[in-house]
């Protein structure tokens, strides 16, 4: 049976995956594709950040 994943990870899951990637890199270990995919997502605050070209209102 194939496992399904949620369409969007929570901010806590994204931050945990990023921390795991950093630790794995320091220890010279390879990370799983699933961890890399979760870490590549943007957190809710990153999605709502204003870009440098967007004027603040």
Chimera marker file (.cmm) of the C-alpha trace (Angstrom):
<marker_set name="trace">
<marker id="1" x="0.000" y="0.000" z="0.000" r="1" g="1" b="0" radius="0.5"/>
<marker id="2" x="1.365" y="3.378" z="-0.976" r="1" g="1" b="0" radius="0.5"/>
<marker id="3" x="1.658" y="5.992" z="1.711" r="1" g="1" b="0" radius="0.5"/>
<marker id="4" x="0.188" y="9.401" z="1.114" r="1" g="1" b="0" radius="0.5"/>
<marker id="5" x="1.533" y="12.653" z="2.416" r="1" g="1" b="0" radius="0.5"/>
<marker id="6" x="-0.274" y="15.828" z="3.286" r="1" g="1" b="0" radius="0.5"/>
<marker id="7" x="-0.300" y="18.359" z="0.458" r="1" g="1" b="0" radius="0.5"/>
<marker id="8" x="1.325" y="20.935" z="2.731" r="1" g="1" b="0" radius="0.5"/>
<marker id="9" x="3.609" y="20.439" z="5.707" r="1" g="1" b="0" radius="0.5"/>
<marker id="10" x="3.161" y="22.585" z="8.805" r="1" g="1" b="0" radius="0.5"/>
<marker id="11" x="5.634" y="25.338" z="9.633" r="1" g="1" b="0" radius="0.5"/>
<marker id="12" x="7.012" y="23.191" z="12.458" r="1" g="1" b="0" radius="0.5"/>
<marker id="13" x="7.591" y="20.270" z="10.084" r="1" g="1" b="0" radius="0.5"/>
<marker id="14" x="9.334" y="22.522" z="7.555" r="1" g="1" b="0" radius="0.5"/>
<marker id="15" x="11.613" y="24.034" z="10.215" r="1" g="1" b="0" radius="0.5"/>
<marker id="16" x="12.393" y="20.586" z="11.658" r="1" g="1" b="0" radius="0.5"/>
<marker id="17" x="13.305" y="19.289" z="8.197" r="1" g="1" b="0" radius="0.5"/>
<marker id="18" x="15.617" y="22.264" z="7.647" r="1" g="1" b="0" radius="0.5"/>
<marker id="19" x="17.305" y="21.581" z="10.981" r="1" g="1" b="0" radius="0.5"/>
<marker id="20" x="17.737" y="17.914" z="10.106" r="1" g="1" b="0" radius="0.5"/>
<marker id="21" x="19.322" y="18.875" z="6.773" r="1" g="1" b="0" radius="0.5"/>
<marker id="22" x="21.794" y="21.156" z="8.559" r="1" g="1" b="0" radius="0.5"/>
<marker id="23" x="22.731" y="18.437" z="11.054" r="1" g="1" b="0" radius="0.5"/>
<marker id="24" x="23.061" y="15.789" z="8.344" r="1" g="1" b="0" radius="0.5"/>
<marker id="25" x="25.305" y="18.105" z="6.329" r="1" g="1" b="0" radius="0.5"/>
<marker id="26" x="27.599" y="18.742" z="9.313" r="1" g="1" b="0" radius="0.5"/>
<marker id="27" x="27.820" y="15.018" z="10.017" r="1" g="1" b="0" radius="0.5"/>
<marker id="28" x="28.391" y="14.146" z="6.362" r="1" g="1" b="0" radius="0.5"/>
<marker id="29" x="25.212" y="12.089" z="6.089" r="1" g="1" b="0" radius="0.5"/>
<marker id="30" x="22.827" y="12.049" z="3.157" r="1" g="1" b="0" radius="0.5"/>
<marker id="31" x="19.237" y="13.127" z="3.764" r="1" g="1" b="0" radius="0.5"/>
<marker id="32" x="16.181" y="11.399" z="2.377" r="1" g="1" b="0" radius="0.5"/>
<marker id="33" x="14.321" y="12.850" z="-0.585" r="1" g="1" b="0" radius="0.5"/>
<marker id="34" x="11.237" y="13.298" z="1.621" r="1" g="1" b="0" radius="0.5"/>
<marker id="35" x="13.145" y="15.505" z="4.093" r="1" g="1" b="0" radius="0.5"/>
<marker id="36" x="14.622" y="17.561" z="1.243" r="1" g="1" b="0" radius="0.5"/>
<marker id="37" x="11.176" y="18.063" z="-0.295" r="1" g="1" b="0" radius="0.5"/>
<marker id="38" x="9.660" y="19.229" z="2.983" r="1" g="1" b="0" radius="0.5"/>
<marker id="39" x="12.598" y="21.570" z="3.685" r="1" g="1" b="0" radius="0.5"/>
<marker id="40" x="12.210" y="23.142" z="0.237" r="1" g="1" b="0" radius="0.5"/>
<marker id="41" x="8.680" y="24.325" z="1.032" r="1" g="1" b="0" radius="0.5"/>
<marker id="42" x="8.066" y="27.848" z="2.294" r="1" g="1" b="0" radius="0.5"/>
<marker id="43" x="6.633" y="28.525" z="5.726" r="1" g="1" b="0" radius="0.5"/>
<marker id="44" x="3.482" y="30.621" z="5.986" r="1" g="1" b="0" radius="0.5"/>
<marker id="45" x="5.475" y="33.695" z="7.022" r="1" g="1" b="0" radius="0.5"/>
<marker id="46" x="7.830" y="33.271" z="4.049" r="1" g="1" b="0" radius="0.5"/>
<marker id="47" x="4.864" y="33.037" z="1.689" r="1" g="1" b="0" radius="0.5"/>
<marker id="48" x="3.465" y="36.319" z="3.000" r="1" g="1" b="0" radius="0.5"/>
<marker id="49" x="6.735" y="38.287" z="3.084" r="1" g="1" b="0" radius="0.5"/>
<marker id="50" x="6.820" y="41.382" z="0.948" r="1" g="1" b="0" radius="0.5"/>
<marker id="51" x="9.412" y="41.348" z="-1.799" r="1" g="1" b="0" radius="0.5"/>
<marker id="52" x="11.952" y="44.149" z="-2.232" r="1" g="1" b="0" radius="0.5"/>
<marker id="53" x="9.946" y="45.574" z="-5.150" r="1" g="1" b="0" radius="0.5"/>
<marker id="54" x="6.622" y="45.544" z="-3.321" r="1" g="1" b="0" radius="0.5"/>
<marker id="55" x="5.783" y="48.847" z="-1.617" r="1" g="1" b="0" radius="0.5"/>
<marker id="56" x="4.615" y="48.591" z="1.974" r="1" g="1" b="0" radius="0.5"/>
<marker id="57" x="1.137" y="49.966" z="2.549" r="1" g="1" b="0" radius="0.5"/>
<link id1="1" id2="2" r="1" g="1" b="0" radius="0.2"/>
<link id1="2" id2="3" r="1" g="1" b="0" radius="0.2"/>
<link id1="3" id2="4" r="1" g="1" b="0" radius="0.2"/>
<link id1="4" id2="5" r="1" g="1" b="0" radius="0.2"/>
<link id1="5" id2="6" r="1" g="1" b="0" radius="0.2"/>
<link id1="6" id2="7" r="1" g="1" b="0" radius="0.2"/>
<link id1="7" id2="8" r="1" g="1" b="0" radius="0.2"/>
<link id1="8" id2="9" r="1" g="1" b="0" radius="0.2"/>
<link id1="9" id2="10" r="1" g="1" b="0" radius="0.2"/>
<link id1="10" id2="11" r="1" g="1" b="0" radius="0.2"/>
<link id1="11" id2="12" r="1" g="1" b="0" radius="0.2"/>
<link id1="12" id2="13" r="1" g="1" b="0" radius="0.2"/>
<link id1="13" id2="14" r="1" g="1" b="0" radius="0.2"/>
<link id1="14" id2="15" r="1" g="1" b="0" radius="0.2"/>
<link id1="15" id2="16" r="1" g="1" b="0" radius="0.2"/>
<link id1="16" id2="17" r="1" g="1" b="0" radius="0.2"/>
<link id1="17" id2="18" r="1" g="1" b="0" radius="0.2"/>
<link id1="18" id2="19" r="1" g="1" b="0" radius="0.2"/>
<link id1="19" id2="20" r="1" g="1" b="0" radius="0.2"/>
<link id1="20" id2="21" r="1" g="1" b="0" radius="0.2"/>
<link id1="21" id2="22" r="1" g="1" b="0" radius="0.2"/>
<link id1="22" id2="23" r="1" g="1" b="0" radius="0.2"/>
<link id1="23" id2="24" r="1" g="1" b="0" radius="0.2"/>
<link id1="24" id2="25" r="1" g="1" b="0" radius="0.2"/>
<link id1="25" id2="26" r="1" g="1" b="0" radius="0.2"/>
<link id1="26" id2="27" r="1" g="1" b="0" radius="0.2"/>
<link id1="27" id2="28" r="1" g="1" b="0" radius="0.2"/>
<link id1="28" id2="29" r="1" g="1" b="0" radius="0.2"/>
<link id1="29" id2="30" r="1" g="1" b="0" radius="0.2"/>
<link id1="30" id2="31" r="1" g="1" b="0" radius="0.2"/>
<link id1="31" id2="32" r="1" g="1" b="0" radius="0.2"/>
<link id1="32" id2="33" r="1" g="1" b="0" radius="0.2"/>
<link id1="33" id2="34" r="1" g="1" b="0" radius="0.2"/>
<link id1="34" id2="35" r="1" g="1" b="0" radius="0.2"/>
<link id1="35" id2="36" r="1" g="1" b="0" radius="0.2"/>
<link id1="36" id2="37" r="1" g="1" b="0" radius="0.2"/>
<link id1="37" id2="38" r="1" g="1" b="0" radius="0.2"/>
<link id1="38" id2="39" r="1" g="1" b="0" radius="0.2"/>
<link id1="39" id2="40" r="1" g="1" b="0" radius="0.2"/>
<link id1="40" id2="41" r="1" g="1" b="0" radius="0.2"/>
<link id1="41" id2="42" r="1" g="1" b="0" radius="0.2"/>
<link id1="42" id2="43" r="1" g="1" b="0" radius="0.2"/>
<link id1="43" id2="44" r="1" g="1" b="0" radius="0.2"/>
<link id1="44" id2="45" r="1" g="1" b="0" radius="0.2"/>
<link id1="45" id2="46" r="1" g="1" b="0" radius="0.2"/>
<link id1="46" id2="47" r="1" g="1" b="0" radius="0.2"/>
<link id1="47" id2="48" r="1" g="1" b="0" radius="0.2"/>
<link id1="48" id2="49" r="1" g="1" b="0" radius="0.2"/>
<link id1="49" id2="50" r="1" g="1" b="0" radius="0.2"/>
<link id1="50" id2="51" r="1" g="1" b="0" radius="0.2"/>
<link id1="51" id2="52" r="1" g="1" b="0" radius="0.2"/>
<link id1="52" id2="53" r="1" g="1" b="0" radius="0.2"/>
<link id1="53" id2="54" r="1" g="1" b="0" radius="0.2"/>
<link id1="54" id2="55" r="1" g="1" b="0" radius="0.2"/>
<link id1="55" id2="56" r="1" g="1" b="0" radius="0.2"/>
<link id1="56" id2="57" r="1" g="1" b="0" radius="0.2"/>
</marker_set>
